[in-house]
Amino acid sequence: MREVQFLQSSETLQKLRESFSHARSLKFAVAFLKKSGYDEIREDLLSLLKKGKPAELVVGISSYGITDWKVLQDLLNLSAKHGSLAVKYYNNEGFHPKLFIFEFPQDDWGIILGSSNLTGGGVRKNVEANIFLKGSSSEKTIEDVLEFFKSVFRTADPLNARIIKDYRLISTSSRRAEHRPTSRRIEKTPLVPMPEVGVKIPVRYIQRRALRGKSFYKIAPGYRASHWPLWEREIRVDREGVRWGIIAIGWSFDMTRLPFHDEERLRSVVEEKLRQVDINSDPNYVARQARLFCREIRKGDIVVAYSKGHIYGIGQAADDAPYYVDVKGHMHETYENRRRVKWLALGKWRPEERFARVLRYPNDTIHKITDPATVRMIRKRAQESRDQ
């Protein structure tokens, strides 16, 4: 560990602001978030978002009503304006972390953890005790903290306008002296299943026979992995440690109802759809990609999320059929055509160049992987079934 520093009350706010100025990304998980604390760092957060740098926030809400609903609304508005911000909520009185993680250049991480929530008391008035750690992701303590946040983020649910509306009524009711009941309810978030040692969520070992006879496909999560944050936000971990999520493609129209049985009509319909949404793509190419995504990938087949030299995840198709999501009005929620997957391995890593060549060419959104050596590499990685 390159730096370990004890922070008293107001020193925490100073260290937060200092960290913002050097951060490439940030990850916060706080049990309570109040306007008095949020206002202290809002401009720093906004400056980070304007530069397109990613931010992931998990905020605790509960029947206590301590977190300010107006702050949640502001965060939701910011996430609609800045696609690099992902905000989730954790509705459980047992959710108590106070964790602030900053990614600095050259695999350098700064972490503040201790007793301070993001409230005026937490960063200014109260008697608080926190620790600042600085080191690389290869160090065990830093790795464990990042793993912990990853588990929390996957378990939490995406913030939306309906949840804020319900929470507003719940929190307002909880503060009334008469404590009048409200009919509003928000489903409880299950507490992250934590083993006695370490912080990793247990995942099932993938048996070799489960991958036998399956086809393998590369799918790109957007140009330069621009849509991987969307896919990652959709990951849910069930009580057995299975990580469910999505893969998706776009082109701004519903591909699930295309006439795949008639090649000539398929091309004609795709051409008309592209014209309607004003997208200048080759209809033949789009039709081929739609067929691969909607018809050729079958339940149990393996999909590799690959873009610009890196694998982001290896998943297994959970169903035979894709589905369409109407994302009109959602500025950053594109890629409407989706499929459910079970993620077998997650974590960004760079494969050997010989494998990267197979994944890279042809330079398209989806293609089938037939190279035996690459298939073996993917199978081995999937069978390890652990985050890297």
C-alpha positions as CSV (number, residue, x, y, z in Angstrom):
1,M,0.0,0.0,0.0
2,R,1.6,3.3,-1.1
3,E,-0.4,5.5,1.3
4,V,-2.5,5.0,4.4
5,Q,-3.9,8.1,6.1
6,F,-6.3,8.6,9.0
7,L,-8.9,11.3,8.3
8,Q,-10.8,13.2,11.0
9,S,-14.2,14.8,10.3
10,S,-13.6,17.7,8.0
11,E,-10.4,16.2,6.5
12,T,-12.7,13.7,4.8
13,L,-14.3,16.4,2.7
14,Q,-10.9,17.9,1.8
15,K,-9.7,14.4,0.7
16,L,-12.9,13.9,-1.4
17,R,-12.4,17.1,-3.3
18,E,-8.7,16.5,-3.8
19,S,-9.5,13.0,-5.2
20,F,-12.1,14.3,-7.6
21,S,-9.6,16.6,-9.2
22,H,-7.4,13.7,-10.3
23,A,-10.0,10.9,-10.8
24,R,-10.6,9.0,-14.1
25,S,-13.7,7.4,-12.6
26,L,-15.4,7.0,-9.2
27,K,-17.6,4.5,-7.3
28,F,-19.6,5.5,-4.2
29,A,-21.7,3.3,-1.9
30,V,-23.3,5.2,0.9
31,A,-26.2,4.3,3.3
32,F,-27.4,7.9,3.6
33,L,-27.2,10.8,1.1
34,K,-28.5,14.2,2.2
35,K,-28.5,17.5,0.3
36,S,-26.2,19.0,3.0
37,G,-23.4,16.5,2.0
38,Y,-24.3,16.2,-1.7
39,D,-24.0,19.9,-2.3
40,E,-20.4,19.8,-1.1
41,I,-19.4,17.6,-3.9
42,R,-22.0,18.2,-6.6
43,E,-19.9,20.6,-8.7
44,D,-17.0,18.2,-8.6
45,L,-19.2,15.4,-9.7
46,L,-20.6,17.5,-12.5
47,S,-17.1,18.5,-13.7
48,L,-16.2,14.8,-13.9
49,L,-19.3,13.9,-15.9
50,K,-18.8,16.8,-18.3
51,K,-15.5,15.2,-19.2
52,G,-17.3,11.9,-20.0
53,K,-15.7,10.1,-17.1
54,P,-17.7,7.2,-15.6
55,A,-19.3,7.3,-12.2
56,E,-21.2,4.6,-10.3
57,L,-23.3,5.4,-7.3
58,V,-25.2,3.1,-4.9
59,V,-27.4,5.0,-2.4
60,G,-29.3,3.5,0.5
61,I,-33.0,4.2,0.9
62,S,-35.3,2.7,3.5
63,S,-38.4,3.3,5.6
64,Y,-36.2,5.5,7.8
65,G,-36.5,8.2,5.1
66,I,-33.0,9.7,5.8
67,T,-31.8,9.9,2.2
68,D,-33.2,13.1,0.5
69,W,-35.5,12.2,-2.4
70,K,-34.7,15.6,-4.1
71,V,-31.0,14.5,-4.3
72,L,-32.1,11.2,-5.9
73,Q,-34.1,13.2,-8.4
74,D,-31.1,15.4,-9.2
75,L,-28.9,12.3,-9.7
76,L,-31.5,10.8,-12.0
77,N,-31.6,14.0,-14.1
78,L,-27.9,14.0,-14.3
79,S,-27.8,10.4,-15.4
80,A,-30.2,11.2,-18.2
81,K,-28.0,14.0,-19.4
82,H,-24.7,12.3,-18.8
83,G,-24.6,8.7,-20.0
84,S,-21.4,8.0,-17.9
85,L,-23.3,8.2,-14.7
86,A,-25.1,5.1,-13.3
87,V,-27.2,5.5,-10.1
88,K,-28.6,2.5,-8.2
89,Y,-30.6,2.3,-5.0
90,Y,-30.4,-0.2,-2.2
91,N,-33.6,-0.5,-0.2
92,N,-32.6,-2.3,3.0
93,E,-32.0,-1.0,6.6
94,G,-29.1,-3.4,6.7
95,F,-27.2,-1.5,4.0
96,H,-24.6,0.5,5.8
97,P,-21.4,1.1,3.8
98,K,-19.7,4.4,3.6
99,L,-17.3,3.8,0.7
100,F,-15.8,6.3,-1.8
101,I,-13.5,4.8,-4.5
102,F,-11.5,6.9,-7.0
103,E,-9.6,5.5,-10.0
104,F,-6.5,7.6,-10.8
105,P,-4.2,7.2,-13.8
106,Q,-1.9,4.2,-14.2
107,D,-3.9,1.7,-12.2
108,D,-3.7,3.9,-9.1
109,W,-6.8,3.8,-6.7
110,G,-7.8,6.0,-3.8
111,I,-10.3,4.7,-1.3
112,I,-12.0,6.5,1.6
113,L,-13.9,4.3,4.0
114,G,-15.0,4.6,7.6
115,S,-18.0,6.2,9.3
116,S,-18.9,9.1,7.1
117,N,-22.0,9.1,5.0
118,L,-22.4,11.7,2.3
119,T,-24.3,14.1,4.7
120,G,-23.4,17.5,6.1
121,G,-22.8,15.8,9.5
122,G,-20.7,13.1,7.9
123,V,-18.3,15.4,6.1
124,R,-18.4,18.5,8.3
125,K,-20.0,18.5,11.7
126,N,-19.9,15.0,13.3
127,V,-17.1,13.3,15.0
128,E,-16.1,10.8,12.3
129,A,-13.2,8.4,11.7
130,N,-12.1,7.4,8.2
131,I,-9.1,5.9,6.5
132,F,-7.7,6.8,3.1
133,L,-5.9,4.0,1.2
134,K,-3.9,4.4,-2.0
135,G,-2.5,1.6,-4.1
136,S,-2.9,-0.5,-7.2
137,S,-5.6,-3.0,-8.1
138,S,-3.2,-5.9,-7.7
139,E,-2.9,-5.3,-4.0
140,K,-5.2,-7.6,-2.0
141,T,-6.9,-5.0,0.1
142,I,-7.7,-2.7,-3.0
143,E,-8.8,-5.8,-4.9
144,D,-11.2,-6.8,-2.1
145,V,-12.7,-3.4,-1.8
146,L,-13.3,-3.2,-5.6
147,E,-14.8,-6.7,-5.5
148,F,-17.1,-5.7,-2.6
149,F,-18.3,-2.6,-4.5
150,K,-18.9,-4.7,-7.7
151,S,-21.0,-7.2,-5.7
152,V,-23.1,-4.3,-4.1
153,F,-23.5,-2.6,-7.5
154,R,-24.8,-5.7,-9.1
155,T,-27.3,-6.5,-6.3
156,A,-28.7,-2.9,-6.2
157,D,-31.5,-1.8,-8.6
158,P,-31.3,1.0,-11.1
159,L,-32.9,4.3,-9.9
160,N,-35.9,5.4,-11.8
161,A,-38.7,8.0,-11.6
162,R,-41.3,5.6,-10.1
163,I,-39.0,4.6,-7.3
164,I,-38.3,8.2,-6.4
165,K,-42.0,9.0,-6.4
166,D,-42.8,6.0,-4.1
167,Y,-39.8,6.8,-1.9
168,R,-40.8,10.4,-1.6
169,L,-44.2,9.4,-0.1
170,I,-42.5,6.8,2.2
171,S,-39.9,9.2,3.5
172,T,-42.3,12.0,3.9
173,S,-44.7,9.8,5.9
174,S,-41.9,8.5,8.1
175,R,-41.0,12.0,9.2
176,R,-44.5,13.0,10.2
177,A,-45.1,13.0,14.0
178,E,-48.3,11.0,13.6
179,H,-46.6,8.4,11.4
180,R,-49.6,7.9,9.2
181,P,-49.2,4.8,7.1
182,T,-48.7,5.0,3.3
183,S,-49.8,2.5,0.8
184,R,-46.6,2.9,-1.1
185,R,-44.1,0.0,-1.0
186,I,-40.7,-0.5,-2.6
187,E,-39.5,-4.1,-2.9
188,K,-36.6,-4.8,-0.5
189,T,-33.2,-5.2,-1.9
190,P,-31.7,-8.5,-0.7
191,L,-28.5,-8.1,1.3
192,V,-25.4,-9.0,-0.6
193,P,-24.5,-12.6,0.2
194,M,-21.1,-12.4,1.8
195,P,-19.0,-15.5,2.7
196,E,-17.2,-15.6,6.0
197,V,-13.8,-15.1,4.3
198,G,-13.2,-12.6,1.5
199,V,-15.8,-10.7,-0.4
200,K,-16.5,-12.6,-3.6
201,I,-20.0,-13.8,-4.2
202,P,-19.8,-17.6,-4.7
203,V,-20.5,-18.7,-8.2
204,R,-21.2,-22.2,-9.6
205,Y,-18.4,-24.1,-11.3
206,I,-19.3,-24.7,-14.9
207,Q,-19.1,-28.4,-15.8
208,R,-17.3,-29.3,-19.0
209,R,-20.3,-31.1,-20.4
210,A,-22.5,-28.0,-20.0
211,L,-20.4,-26.4,-22.9
212,R,-20.2,-29.5,-25.1
213,G,-21.8,-29.1,-28.5
214,K,-22.5,-25.4,-28.1
215,S,-21.7,-22.7,-30.7
216,F,-19.5,-19.8,-29.8
217,Y,-20.1,-16.1,-30.9
218,K,-18.3,-12.8,-30.6
219,I,-20.6,-9.8,-29.9
220,A,-19.4,-6.3,-29.6
221,P,-20.9,-4.2,-26.8
222,G,-21.0,-1.0,-29.0
223,Y,-18.2,0.9,-30.7
224,R,-15.2,0.9,-28.3
225,A,-17.3,-0.9,-25.8
226,S,-19.5,2.2,-25.4
227,H,-22.5,0.1,-24.4
228,W,-20.8,-2.2,-21.9
229,P,-21.9,0.0,-19.0
230,L,-25.5,-0.6,-20.1
231,W,-25.0,-4.3,-20.2
232,E,-23.2,-4.2,-16.8
233,R,-25.9,-2.2,-15.2
234,E,-28.4,-5.0,-16.1
235,I,-26.5,-7.7,-14.2
236,R,-28.4,-9.2,-11.3
237,V,-27.0,-11.8,-8.9
238,D,-29.4,-14.4,-7.6
239,R,-29.2,-16.1,-4.2
240,E,-27.2,-18.9,-5.7
241,G,-24.6,-16.6,-7.1
242,V,-25.7,-16.9,-10.7
243,R,-25.1,-13.6,-12.6
244,W,-27.9,-12.9,-15.0
245,G,-27.7,-10.1,-17.6
246,I,-28.2,-9.1,-21.3
247,I,-26.5,-8.8,-24.6
248,A,-28.0,-6.4,-27.1
249,I,-27.8,-4.8,-30.6
250,G,-29.4,-1.7,-31.9
251,W,-30.2,-0.1,-35.3
252,S,-33.2,1.6,-33.7
253,F,-36.0,-0.8,-34.8
254,D,-37.5,-4.0,-33.6
255,M,-35.6,-6.9,-35.2
256,T,-37.5,-9.7,-33.4
257,R,-40.4,-9.6,-35.9
258,L,-38.4,-9.6,-39.1
259,P,-39.3,-12.1,-41.9
260,F,-36.3,-14.3,-41.5
261,H,-38.0,-17.1,-43.5
262,D,-37.8,-15.0,-46.7
263,E,-34.3,-13.7,-47.6
264,E,-35.5,-11.3,-50.3
265,R,-38.3,-9.8,-48.2
266,L,-36.0,-9.7,-45.2
267,R,-33.6,-7.4,-47.0
268,S,-36.4,-5.2,-48.3
269,V,-37.9,-4.8,-44.9
270,V,-34.6,-4.0,-43.3
271,E,-33.9,-1.4,-46.0
272,E,-37.2,0.3,-45.3
273,K,-36.7,0.2,-41.5
274,L,-33.2,1.8,-41.9
275,R,-34.7,4.5,-44.1
276,Q,-37.4,5.2,-41.5
277,V,-34.9,5.7,-38.7
278,D,-32.5,7.5,-40.9
279,I,-29.5,5.2,-40.4
280,N,-27.1,4.8,-43.3
281,S,-26.1,1.1,-43.0
282,D,-25.8,-1.7,-45.6
283,P,-29.2,-3.5,-45.5
284,N,-27.5,-6.8,-46.3
285,Y,-25.1,-6.5,-43.4
286,V,-27.8,-5.5,-41.0
287,A,-30.0,-8.4,-42.1
288,R,-27.1,-10.8,-41.5
289,Q,-26.4,-9.4,-38.1
290,A,-30.1,-9.6,-37.2
291,R,-30.3,-13.2,-38.3
292,L,-27.3,-14.2,-36.2
293,F,-28.6,-12.4,-33.1
294,C,-32.3,-13.4,-33.4
295,R,-32.2,-16.9,-34.9
296,E,-28.7,-18.5,-35.0
297,I,-27.7,-17.9,-31.4
298,R,-29.6,-20.6,-29.4
299,K,-30.1,-21.3,-25.7
300,G,-26.9,-22.6,-24.2
301,D,-24.6,-21.1,-26.8
302,I,-21.6,-19.1,-25.6
303,V,-21.2,-15.3,-26.3
304,V,-18.0,-13.4,-25.9
305,A,-18.4,-9.6,-25.3
306,Y,-15.3,-8.3,-27.1
307,S,-14.4,-4.8,-28.3
308,K,-11.1,-3.0,-29.1
309,G,-8.7,-5.6,-27.9
310,H,-10.5,-6.6,-24.7
311,I,-12.9,-9.3,-23.6
312,Y,-15.4,-7.9,-21.1
313,G,-17.4,-11.0,-20.3
314,I,-18.3,-14.6,-21.4
315,G,-21.9,-15.5,-21.2
316,Q,-24.3,-18.3,-22.0
317,A,-27.6,-17.6,-23.8
318,A,-30.4,-18.2,-21.4
319,D,-33.3,-18.4,-23.9
320,D,-33.8,-19.2,-27.6
321,A,-35.7,-16.0,-28.3
322,P,-34.7,-12.3,-28.2
323,Y,-36.9,-9.5,-27.0
324,Y,-37.4,-5.8,-27.9
325,V,-37.3,-2.9,-25.5
326,D,-38.9,0.4,-26.4
327,V,-36.3,3.0,-25.3
328,K,-37.9,6.1,-26.8
329,G,-37.3,9.0,-24.5
330,H,-34.2,7.4,-22.9
331,M,-31.2,9.3,-24.2
332,H,-28.6,6.7,-23.4
333,E,-30.7,3.5,-23.4
334,T,-30.1,2.4,-26.9
335,Y,-29.5,-1.2,-28.2
336,E,-33.2,-2.1,-28.1
337,N,-32.9,-5.8,-29.3
338,R,-31.8,-7.9,-26.3
339,R,-31.2,-11.4,-25.1
340,R,-30.9,-12.8,-21.6
341,V,-27.6,-14.4,-20.7
342,K,-26.0,-16.1,-17.7
343,W,-22.5,-14.6,-17.3
344,L,-19.9,-17.2,-16.7
345,A,-16.9,-14.9,-16.5
346,L,-16.7,-11.1,-16.0
347,G,-13.9,-8.6,-15.9
348,K,-12.0,-6.7,-18.6
349,W,-8.9,-8.5,-19.9
350,R,-6.8,-8.6,-23.0
351,P,-6.5,-12.0,-24.8
352,E,-3.3,-13.1,-26.6
353,E,-3.0,-11.5,-30.0
354,R,-3.7,-14.8,-31.8
355,F,-7.1,-15.0,-30.1
356,A,-7.7,-11.3,-30.6
357,R,-7.3,-11.6,-34.3
358,V,-10.0,-14.2,-34.4
359,L,-12.3,-12.1,-32.3
360,R,-11.5,-8.9,-34.2
361,Y,-12.0,-10.2,-37.8
362,P,-14.4,-9.8,-39.5
363,N,-14.9,-6.3,-38.0
364,D,-18.6,-6.6,-37.3
365,T,-21.0,-6.7,-34.4
366,I,-21.6,-10.4,-34.3
367,H,-19.8,-13.4,-35.9
368,K,-19.5,-17.1,-35.1
369,I,-16.2,-18.3,-33.7
370,T,-14.9,-21.5,-35.3
371,D,-11.2,-21.4,-34.6
372,P,-10.5,-24.4,-32.3
373,A,-7.8,-22.8,-30.3
374,T,-9.9,-19.7,-29.6
375,V,-12.9,-21.8,-28.6
376,R,-10.7,-23.8,-26.2
377,M,-9.4,-20.5,-24.6
378,I,-13.0,-19.3,-24.1
379,R,-14.2,-22.6,-22.8
380,K,-11.3,-22.7,-20.3
381,R,-12.0,-19.2,-19.1
382,A,-15.7,-19.9,-18.8
383,Q,-15.1,-23.1,-16.8
384,E,-13.0,-21.1,-14.3
385,S,-16.2,-19.2,-13.7
386,R,-14.8,-16.4,-11.6
387,D,-14.3,-12.6,-12.0
388,Q,-10.9,-11.5,-13.0
